Amino acid sequence: MPSIGWLRLPLWFTYLFLYLPIAVLVVMSFNASKIPFVWTGFSTRWYGELAQNELVREGLINTLIVAIGATIVATILGTLLAIGIARYVRSAIVEAYSLAPAIIPDLVLAIGLLAFFSLIGVSLSLFSVLLSHVVFGMAFVAAVVIARLGQTDPSLEEASRDLGASAASTFVRITLPTLAPGIIAGALLVFTLSIDEFVIAFFTDGPSTPTLPIVIYSMVRFGVTPEINALATILLLVSFTIVISAQRITRLTDAV
């Protein structure tokens, strides 16, 4: 049988194209030089200067407020929406419209939300950004939980009701534990997307409350600096940590 190892070359070239720039960025975040891509020695000074940057700290605080708030609200509403679609409505049209914010391009959704806020007279602030992130976050949670519902056995809930448990008790004792892996995965997905989201925040945020992606955009406009490399490395580490944590938590929950 002839070797097909050469067929893997396009795959490795794709990996190289995607991840080599990221690896260079991480390495250069430890560069002692002020010139971003000229190596002069190892140093962590840019992480220290990044911690002292007031604009970055303000953007991080605003981003965490939005991300945590949007994750909590979107997880609750998205879970209830998924249960309603899968167990009560069972309509392909309703499901398509409910999950549309996860499919619609960010630019279109951002312009639509901006027009809506202007129409109802809502001033642009962190609150409007939070509401915007809830809109698309709820759709992502619903999609994940619906997929999880497709793997569950509804007879467990029916048996619980037949044995005399109330609807609320069945929901807390049977439904939620069964859906826990999907709910956790959806919540972590929303948190990650909210931290990195730029387009919607750019259109729906006020000028006095910039989120971290907007702060990064304002910094990059004047050129890439070692501080930006350090900040990007931290965000990359946070994203990897959340993804790995979601996988571990989901496996542990499934095992239980």
C-alpha positions in Angstrom: 0.0 0.0 0.0 1.6 3.3 -1.0 2.4 5.9 1.6 -0.1 8.7 1.9 2.0 10.8 4.3 2.5 13.5 1.6 -1.2 14.1 1.7 -0.8 15.6 5.2 1.5 18.3 3.9 -1.4 20.7 3.1 -2.7 20.1 6.7 0.7 21.0 8.2 1.0 24.1 6.0 -2.4 25.2 7.1 -1.4 24.8 10.8 1.8 26.7 10.1 -0.1 29.5 8.4 -2.6 29.8 11.2 -0.5 29.4 14.3 3.0 30.6 13.4 2.0 34.3 13.6 0.4 33.6 17.0 3.5 31.9 18.2 5.7 34.8 17.0 3.3 37.2 18.9 3.7 35.3 22.1 7.5 35.1 21.8 7.7 38.9 21.1 5.7 39.7 24.1 8.8 38.8 26.1 11.1 40.9 24.0 13.1 43.5 25.9 13.2 45.9 22.9 10.6 48.6 22.3 10.7 47.6 18.6 8.0 44.9 18.4 9.7 42.4 16.1 13.4 42.9 16.8 14.6 40.5 19.4 17.1 42.0 21.9 16.6 39.8 24.9 14.1 38.2 27.3 12.1 40.5 29.5 8.7 40.6 31.2 8.7 44.4 31.5 5.8 44.9 29.1 3.5 42.8 31.3 4.3 45.1 34.2 3.7 48.2 32.1 0.5 46.7 30.8 -0.7 46.3 34.4 0.0 50.0 35.0 -2.0 51.1 31.9 -5.1 52.8 33.2 -6.9 52.6 29.9 -6.4 48.9 29.7 -7.5 48.4 33.2 -10.7 50.3 32.6 -11.4 48.4 29.4 -10.8 45.1 31.2 -13.2 46.0 34.0 -15.9 47.1 31.5 -15.4 43.9 29.5 -15.7 41.7 32.6 -18.8 43.5 33.7 -20.4 42.9 30.3 -19.1 39.3 29.9 -20.2 38.1 33.3 -23.6 39.8 33.1 -24.2 38.6 29.6 -23.2 35.1 30.5 -25.5 34.8 33.4 -28.6 36.3 31.6 -27.9 34.5 28.3 -27.4 31.2 30.0 -30.7 31.4 31.8 -32.7 32.7 28.9 -31.0 30.4 26.4 -31.6 27.3 28.5 -35.3 28.1 28.9 -35.5 28.9 25.2 -34.0 25.6 24.2 -36.3 23.6 26.5 -39.3 25.5 25.1 -38.3 24.8 21.5 -37.4 21.2 22.0 -40.2 20.1 24.3 -43.1 22.4 23.7 -43.0 24.3 20.4 -41.3 21.9 18.1 -41.3 24.3 15.2 -38.5 24.6 12.7 -39.4 28.1 11.9 -39.4 29.2 15.5 -36.1 27.4 16.1 -34.6 29.1 13.0 -35.6 32.6 14.1 -34.5 31.9 17.7 -31.0 30.8 16.6 -30.7 33.5 13.9 -28.6 35.9 16.0 -25.8 33.3 16.1 -25.8 33.1 12.3 -26.4 36.7 11.2 -23.1 38.5 10.4 -21.9 40.7 13.3 -22.0 43.8 11.3 -25.7 43.4 10.3 -26.6 42.5 13.9 -24.7 45.5 15.3 -26.4 47.9 12.9 -29.8 46.5 13.7 -29.2 46.7 17.4 -27.9 50.3 17.1 -31.0 51.3 15.1 -33.3 49.6 17.7 -31.6 51.3 20.6 -32.0 54.7 18.8 -35.6 54.0 18.1 -36.6 53.2 21.7 -34.4 56.0 23.1 -31.8 53.8 25.0 -28.5 55.7 25.5 -25.4 53.8 24.5 -23.5 52.5 27.5 -22.3 49.3 29.1 -25.9 48.4 29.6 -26.6 48.5 25.8 -23.5 46.4 25.2 -24.7 43.9 27.8 -28.1 43.6 26.2 -26.5 43.2 22.7 -24.3 40.4 24.0 -27.3 38.7 25.6 -29.0 38.6 22.2 -26.4 36.6 20.4 -25.2 34.8 23.5 -28.7 33.4 24.2 -28.8 32.0 20.7 -25.5 30.1 21.2 -26.6 28.7 24.5 -29.9 27.6 23.0 -28.1 25.8 20.2 -25.8 23.9 22.5 -28.6 23.0 24.9 -30.9 21.9 22.1 -28.1 19.5 20.9 -27.8 18.2 24.5 -31.6 17.7 24.7 -31.4 15.5 21.6 -29.2 13.1 23.5 -31.4 12.9 26.7 -34.2 10.5 27.5 -37.5 12.3 28.1 -38.8 9.2 29.8 -36.8 10.1 32.9 -38.9 13.3 33.3 -42.1 11.3 32.6 -41.1 8.8 35.3 -40.4 11.5 37.8 -43.9 13.0 37.2 -45.5 9.6 37.4 -43.9 9.0 40.8 -45.5 12.2 42.1 -42.8 14.8 41.7 -43.9 18.3 40.8 -42.9 20.0 37.6 -40.5 22.3 39.5 -39.0 19.3 41.4 -38.6 17.4 38.1 -36.9 20.3 36.5 -34.4 20.8 39.3 -33.7 17.2 40.0 -33.8 15.6 36.6 -33.8 18.2 33.7 -31.0 20.5 35.0 -28.5 17.8 36.0 -29.1 16.1 32.6 -28.5 19.4 30.7 -25.6 20.5 32.9 -22.8 19.7 30.4 -24.6 21.7 27.6 -25.4 24.6 29.9 -21.8 24.8 31.2 -20.4 24.6 27.7 -22.8 27.2 26.4 -22.0 29.6 29.3 -18.3 29.3 28.8 -18.8 29.8 25.0 -20.8 33.0 25.7 -18.2 34.3 28.1 -15.3 33.7 25.6 -17.2 35.3 22.7 -18.2 38.3 24.9 -14.6 39.0 25.9 -13.4 38.9 22.4 -16.4 40.6 20.7 -15.5 43.9 18.9 -18.0 44.8 16.1 -21.2 44.8 18.2 -19.5 46.5 21.1 -18.1 49.1 18.7 -21.6 50.0 17.4 -23.5 49.8 20.7 -21.0 51.1 23.3 -20.8 54.7 24.6 -17.6 56.8 24.2 -16.9 56.9 28.0 -17.1 53.1 28.6 -14.9 51.3 26.1 -14.5 47.6 26.4 -11.1 45.9 26.1 -11.4 45.0 22.3 -12.2 48.7 21.6 -9.2 49.7 23.7 -7.0 47.3 21.7 -8.3 48.7 18.5 -7.5 52.3 19.5 -3.9 51.2 20.5 -3.3 49.2 17.2 -4.3 52.3 15.1 -1.0 53.8 16.1 1.0 50.6 15.4 1.7 47.3 17.1 3.6 47.8 20.4 5.1 45.2 22.8 2.2 46.1 25.2 -0.3 44.9 22.6 1.7 41.7 22.2 1.6 41.1 25.9 -2.2 41.9 26.1 -2.9 39.5 23.2 -0.9 36.8 24.9 -2.9 37.1 28.0 -6.2 37.0 26.1 -4.9 33.9 24.3 -4.1 32.2 27.6 -7.5 33.1 29.0 -9.3 31.7 25.9 -7.3 28.4 26.0 -8.0 28.1 29.7 -11.7 28.5 29.3 -11.8 26.0 26.4 -9.9 23.4 28.3 -11.9 24.0 31.4 -15.2 23.6 29.5 -14.0 20.2 28.1 -12.9 18.9 31.5 -16.1 20.0 33.2 -18.2 18.5 30.5 -16.4 15.2 30.7 -16.6 15.1 34.5 -20.3 15.9 34.4 -21.0 13.2 31.8 -19.1 10.7 33.9 -21.2 11.5 36.9 
